[in-house]
Amino acid sequence: MKMFPFRTAFVVTFALATASLPSPGHAQQNATPSALQVPVQAAPPAPATTEAAAIPAESKLLKPIAAVPDMSPWSMFQSADVLVKAVMVGLAFASLVTWTIFIAKMVEMSLARRRLRAALRKIGEARSLAEAQFALGAGEGVLPSLLAAAMREARLSAGISSDAGIKERAASNFAEIVRAEARRIRLGMGLLATIGATSPFVGLFGTVWGIMNSFIGISKSQTTNLAVVAPGIAEALLATALGLVAAIPAVIIYNHFARVTKGYLELVGRASGASARLLSRDLDRTHVTSAGGARSRAAE
């Protein structure tokens, strides 16, 4: 009975102590604002960071862009070395000569073949050198020259009874005329062959010289940047391109005229044979006439 007041006092004291302690939820609510306030106060303001990052980006965009060099053929020619320029000019002139020869030879060969075919048709029915010359008239060409040579040899050999000697001398004259005509018709083809054979090497010489100068410039500037090296190498390679431009048409045109010239010389050979046949007829006719006159005198 005496312990009851003591127990009552202990229970009341424990209840009051428990009630005075803060609850866990209240502690978390009180701690959360303080924990959130510390990072916010320590972190720098966001707008300042964005402006600081934007300034270098704008400065990069505002940097001047390097001008791209003009790489047209004319600008590369103007900026090339003096020797490379001389090579390019020479190759351009060689190309001009090639096309000039092509046009001139096309006109010449076309007219020569047309005239010779027409002349052969005209003398196709002629019975003597005189008739053939009358059919051709006073025109110029290889066939009139052959007929004139045959007439001249027959006149100079008058009174000589050996027909073989007359024909041999006439054939020698015909061969000289044919060779002269071949030399005339091939005029300019040697130049085409020279241009076609040497132009690539001349262009290669200009390329080697230009690349050598480019390497010298690289060693002086002490840089291997492609933007620095490319213009000089491109200028050097332009010389090789011009060499091929001059050589390829020259070779093609030379081969074309070689075939055309061969066909024309075959026509000239036909003209020489026609002249020789007319001369042979005249000689036989002369012998027949002489034999007939001798028999008439013997009968008298």
C-alpha positions in Angstrom: 0.0 0.0 0.0 2.9 2.2 0.6 4.4 1.6 -2.9 1.3 2.8 -4.8 2.0 6.6 -4.5 5.6 5.9 -5.7 4.5 4.0 -8.8 1.9 6.6 -9.6 4.5 9.4 -9.5 6.9 7.4 -11.7 4.3 6.8 -14.4 3.3 10.4 -14.5 6.9 11.5 -14.7 7.6 9.1 -17.6 4.5 10.3 -19.5 5.5 13.9 -19.2 9.1 13.2 -20.5 7.8 11.2 -23.5 5.4 14.0 -24.4 8.2 16.6 -24.3 10.3 14.8 -26.9 9.9 15.9 -30.6 8.4 13.4 -33.1 10.5 12.0 -36.0 8.2 13.6 -38.7 8.5 17.0 -37.0 12.3 16.6 -37.1 12.4 15.8 -40.8 10.2 18.8 -41.6 12.5 21.0 -39.6 15.6 19.5 -41.2 14.5 19.7 -44.9 14.4 23.5 -45.2 17.9 23.8 -43.8 19.3 21.1 -46.1 17.7 22.6 -49.2 18.9 26.1 -48.4 22.6 25.2 -48.2 23.0 24.1 -51.9 20.9 27.0 -53.2 23.0 29.5 -51.4 26.3 27.9 -52.5 25.4 27.3 -56.2 26.3 30.1 -58.7 23.4 31.8 -60.5 22.4 29.9 -63.7 22.1 32.9 -66.0 25.7 33.9 -65.4 26.9 30.4 -66.4 24.8 30.5 -69.7 26.1 33.9 -70.7 29.7 32.8 -70.0 29.3 29.7 -72.2 27.6 31.7 -75.0 30.3 34.3 -75.4 33.0 31.9 -76.7 30.6 30.3 -79.1 29.6 33.6 -80.6 33.3 34.6 -80.8 34.0 31.3 -82.8 31.2 32.1 -85.2 32.5 35.6 -85.8 36.0 34.4 -86.7 36.9 35.3 -90.4 36.9 32.3 -92.9 40.0 31.9 -95.0 39.4 32.7 -98.7 39.5 29.6 -101.0 42.1 30.1 -103.8 40.8 30.2 -107.3 41.7 26.9 -109.0 40.6 27.6 -112.5 43.0 26.8 -115.3 43.7 30.4 -116.2 44.4 31.4 -112.6 46.7 28.4 -112.2 48.5 29.4 -115.4 49.0 32.9 -114.1 50.4 31.8 -110.7 52.7 29.1 -112.3 56.5 29.4 -112.6 58.0 31.1 -115.6 59.4 27.9 -117.0 56.1 26.1 -116.5 54.3 28.9 -118.2 56.6 28.6 -121.2 55.9 24.8 -121.4 52.2 25.5 -121.2 52.3 28.1 -124.0 54.4 25.8 -126.2 52.0 22.9 -125.7 49.0 25.1 -126.5 50.8 26.3 -129.7 51.5 22.7 -130.6 47.8 21.8 -130.2 46.9 24.8 -132.4 49.3 23.6 -135.1 47.8 20.1 -134.9 44.3 21.3 -135.5 45.5 23.6 -138.3 47.2 20.8 -140.1 44.1 18.6 -139.6 41.8 21.2 -141.3 44.3 22.0 -144.1 45.1 18.3 -144.9 41.4 17.3 -144.8 40.7 20.0 -147.5 43.8 19.1 -149.5 43.3 15.3 -149.5 39.6 15.6 -150.3 40.3 17.9 -153.3 43.3 15.8 -154.5 41.3 12.5 -154.5 38.3 14.1 -156.2 40.4 15.6 -159.0 42.4 12.4 -159.5 39.3 10.2 -159.7 37.7 12.6 -162.2 40.9 12.6 -164.3 41.0 8.8 -164.4 37.4 8.6 -165.5 38.1 11.1 -168.3 41.1 9.2 -169.8 39.4 5.8 -169.4 38.4 5.7 -173.1 41.4 7.5 -174.5 43.4 5.6 -177.1 46.6 7.6 -177.1 48.5 10.1 -175.1 47.3 12.9 -177.3 43.7 12.0 -176.7 44.2 11.7 -173.0 45.8 15.2 -172.8 43.0 16.6 -174.9 40.4 15.1 -172.5 42.1 16.5 -169.5 42.7 19.9 -170.9 45.1 22.3 -169.3 44.5 21.3 -165.8 47.1 20.7 -163.1 47.7 17.5 -161.2 49.6 14.3 -161.0 48.0 12.7 -164.0 48.7 15.6 -166.4 52.3 15.5 -165.2 52.5 11.7 -165.9 51.1 12.2 -169.4 53.4 15.1 -170.1 56.4 13.0 -169.0 55.4 10.1 -171.3 54.9 12.5 -174.3 58.3 14.1 -173.6 60.1 10.7 -173.4 58.4 9.5 -176.7 59.5 12.7 -178.4 63.0 12.6 -177.1 63.3 8.9 -178.1 62.1 9.4 -181.7 64.1 7.2 -184.1 65.1 4.7 -181.5 63.8 1.2 -182.3 64.1 -0.2 -178.8 60.7 0.0 -177.1 62.1 -1.5 -173.9 64.5 1.4 -173.4 61.7 3.9 -173.9 59.4 2.2 -171.5 62.2 1.9 -168.9 63.0 5.6 -169.1 59.4 6.5 -168.9 58.9 4.3 -165.9 61.8 6.1 -164.2 60.2 9.4 -164.8 56.9 8.1 -163.5 58.5 6.9 -160.3 60.0 10.3 -159.7 56.7 12.0 -160.2 55.0 9.5 -157.8 57.6 10.1 -155.2 57.3 13.8 -155.5 53.5 13.5 -155.1 53.9 11.3 -152.1 56.3 13.9 -150.5 53.9 16.7 -151.2 50.8 14.8 -149.9 52.7 13.8 -146.7 53.7 17.4 -145.9 52.9 18.2 -142.3 52.5 14.6 -141.2 56.1 14.5 -139.8 55.2 17.5 -137.6 52.1 15.6 -136.3 54.3 12.6 -135.5 56.7 14.8 -133.6 54.0 16.5 -131.6 52.3 13.2 -130.7 55.6 11.7 -129.6 57.1 14.6 -127.6 54.2 16.5 -126.1 53.7 14.1 -123.1 57.3 14.3 -122.2 57.4 18.1 -122.5 54.3 18.3 -120.3 56.0 15.9 -117.8 59.0 18.1 -117.7 56.8 21.1 -116.7 55.1 19.0 -114.1 58.4 17.8 -112.6 59.7 21.4 -112.5 56.5 22.7 -110.9 56.4 20.0 -108.2 60.1 20.6 -107.4 59.3 24.3 -106.8 56.3 23.2 -104.6 58.6 21.1 -102.5 61.1 23.9 -102.2 58.2 26.2 -101.0 57.1 23.5 -98.5 60.6 23.4 -97.0 60.8 27.2 -96.7 57.3 27.5 -95.1 58.0 24.4 -92.9 54.4 23.2 -93.3 52.8 20.2 -94.9 49.3 21.6 -94.8 47.4 20.4 -97.9 45.9 23.8 -98.5 49.4 25.2 -98.9 50.7 22.4 -101.0 47.7 21.7 -103.3 47.8 24.9 -105.5 51.5 24.4 -106.6 51.0 20.7 -107.4 47.8 21.5 -109.3 49.6 24.1 -111.4 52.3 21.5 -112.1 49.8 18.8 -113.1 48.2 21.3 -115.5 51.3 21.0 -117.7 50.9 17.3 -118.0 47.2 17.7 -118.9 48.1 20.1 -121.7 50.7 17.7 -122.9 48.1 15.0 -123.3 45.7 17.4 -124.9 48.3 18.2 -127.5 49.6 14.6 -128.0 46.4 12.5 -128.2 44.7 14.4 -131.1 48.1 14.5 -132.9 48.5 10.7 -132.8 44.9 10.1 -133.9 45.1 12.6 -136.7 48.4 11.2 -137.9 47.0 7.6 -138.0 44.0 8.9 -139.9 46.0 10.7 -142.6 48.4 7.7 -142.9 45.4 5.6 -144.0 44.0 8.3 -146.3 47.4 8.9 -147.8 47.9 5.2 -148.6 44.6 5.2 -150.4 45.5 8.3 -152.4 48.9 6.9 -153.4 47.1 3.8 -154.7 45.1 6.2 -157.0 48.4 7.8 -158.1 49.8 4.3 -158.9 46.7 3.7 -161.1 47.4 6.9 -162.9 51.0 5.9 -163.5 49.9 2.6 -164.9 47.3 4.3 -167.2 50.0 6.6 -168.5 52.4 3.7 -169.1 49.7 1.8 -171.0 48.9 4.8 -173.3 52.6 5.1 -174.0 52.9 1.5 -174.9 49.9 1.8 -177.3 51.5 4.8 -179.0 54.8 2.9 -179.5 53.0 -0.1 -180.9 51.0 2.0 -183.2 54.1 3.8 -184.4 55.8 0.5 -185.2 52.7 -0.7 -187.1 52.6 2.6 -189.1 56.3 2.4 -189.8 56.0 -1.3 -191.0 53.1 -0.4 -193.2 55.0 2.5 -194.8 58.0 0.2 -195.4 55.9 -2.4 -197.1 54.3 0.3 -199.3 57.7 1.6 -200.3 58.8 -1.9 -201.1 55.8 -2.6 -203.2 56.4 0.5 -205.2 
